[in-house]
Amino acid sequence: MATWPKTKVAIAGLGAIGQAVIRHVSRGALPSVEIVGVAVRDTEKGRNTLAALNVEIPIVKLSQLAEAADIVVECLPGALLEQVATPVLKAGKKIIILSVGALLRYPDLIDLAQKSGGQIIVPTGALLGLDAVCAAAEGTIHSVTMVSRKPIAGLLGAPHLVENNIDIANITKPVCVFKGTAREAAKGFPANLNVAVALSLAGIGPDRTTLEMWADPTITRNTHRIIVDSDAAHLDMTIQSIPSENPKTGRITALSVISTLRKLDAVLRVGS
């Protein structure tokens, strides 16, 4: 049986997603992947996290991730995306981006990838039907609408709520707190609506993709309904995502990153 060199992966961020990737790799669930470094904002906290995971992985600076790895997984706050992605793309390497909303603020990263031969990979995350939307976009999509409902804990502190003095802490029934485009949603809910931006990039763009956000005290799962009208198909899809230990992040988001890494050199690849 042929043996192939392992893909060297570095991780920017050790939150719920970064830890999930490390756990899967450390127990052999991704045999073709080797984690060669992590970058964290708090070095001492990072060391403690790695110790709790019972792994020995070097902690490096953001600027060093590209030197160590073939592919970098970005799972940090969106404000740090440019710092993480620029050296990776300059080196002509690949980066898996979770802070998809921030990509709208840094469109030059796409140009940089084009010039350097690097690649920006956006995983499906907590979105379903992304392959179908990409396929529909090869024809004509007439409209894309997304309705998101989140438990209160997953929305507290969102910039849109703070800036507009919207208090959801004590609501007893669902309240619509936002209607607008995916681009506007990415600004108002940077930790919540990366899925909306991913949907827009797959389909008709962030200015034509419309979104509603509901704060819902009656649910415990992040719920997204996506309606796409196109000349190829009418799509009406709903997903209820179970939150991770970080209420702003669904468990399936981390699993989507793991699935993406598995596909990189799979002999059988299902889905685009």
PyMOL commands that set and color helices and strands:
alter all, ss='L'
color gray80, all
select helices_A, chain A and resi 16-26+43-52+62-68+78-90+100-103+108-116+130-137+152-154+159-163+182-188+194-202+251-263
alter helices_A, ss='H'
color red, helices_A
select strands_A, chain A and resi 7-12+33-39+71-74+94-97+119-121+141-150+175-181+209-215+222-230+234-241
alter strands_A, ss='S'
color yellow, strands_A
deselect
rebuild
show_as cartoon
